[in-house]
Amino acid sequence: MSNRIIHSPELRLRLTQLGYDDKLSKKEFIEKVKRIYLEETGNKLEADIKVYTSKEARVGEQSGYDGIAIYLDAKENKKDEVYVVSQGSTDIKDWDYNIIAMFVGKEYSQAKATNKFVLAAQHHFKLNNNEDSTPVIGLSHSLAHDNNTTAHLMYNTFDEIYSVNGAQTNYYQLFFANAKFANAVRSHFSLSLSENDYFTIYDIDPNKLRQFAENYYKDKAKNIHQIISKDDPLYAASTARGFFTLGNVEMVDTNPDYPGLRSLVEDIPDEVMKEFQELAIQYTTASNQGGVNAAMQEILGVNMDVVNKIDDNMPKTYMTDQAGIDEMIRQLDKKARST
């Protein structure tokens, strides 16, 4: 919106990028915010700036969520705003979350952490939490769009969300995260409360479920704004079952000579995507019970403890743990024959 302090797409994009720079001190971060504003507008930023991180708030330690809140107080203009930059996928913990949360839909801890961090930032900046309170704007890219949007749909976390090339919202994830949405789905598709929703939800026609989700959240979608490149891999992935796109979307063709990947993903039959999803569900279940190593052994028959020993010292491992290696090979062969 034009009446915001950070009022242009260029400013929002550069702030989003700056939010990934964890090496800056608070003083350096604030100076960069001022420099970005001057470079993009030609004017000095007439506002006091404060920053607060999710690490300071001790939010996201378990889920892997990372974010930074930027408080701009333009006292002379009687205007103040909070911008929360949530980080996208930056490490293996985030990619593990991507599988469990966005493909399977059984995890939403980073979305919960997003809302928790916003509340912590409002408290830290001593802001009133009422209808006349300081607006909170979410900035995001990649996984962070899913986190910001899911938090917004569940808790009304943000006044507005601006994203670029985001991982789209997932209706399976919202089914497990949002009780009101889950009840609406059960009612509309005649799911009994006694049924095992963990599996029956995946049997609903994905196009019908997507249309229902889009209609259910249409009012909150008005505050979501996205810029999406047609060449971005996440745009291609968003055609898979589970994903649905909300908000005002500006499509950009960054490489007109390149057709992008979306058409390739669209050609994958839904039954194939469902098989991948079922494999991911196996991964999720095993991972929750015993971590990534347990997940790899459950799905592939690979004992990662043995693999790590081989990597450290192959001759010694073969001599001292031959039984473990033989058993792993048998399990791997068994899994391969059963697929």
Secondary structure, DSSP 8 states (H G I E B T S, - for coil): -TTSSS-SHHHHHHHHHHTT-TTS-HHHHHHHHHHHHHHHHSS---SEEEEEETTTTT-STTT---EEEEEEEEGGGTEEEEEEEE----SHHHHHHIIIIIII----HHHHHHHHHHHHHHHHTT---STTS--EEEEEEEHHHHHHHHHHHHH---SEEEEEEE--EEHHHHHHH-HHHHHHHHHHTT--TTS-HHHHGGGS-HHHHHHHHHHHTTTGGGGEEEEEETT-HHHHHTTSTTEE--SEEEEE-S-TTS--SHHHHHTS-HHHHHHHHHHHHHHHHHHHHHHHHHHHHHHH---HHHHHHHHH-HHHHHHH-HHHHHHHHHHHHHHHHH-
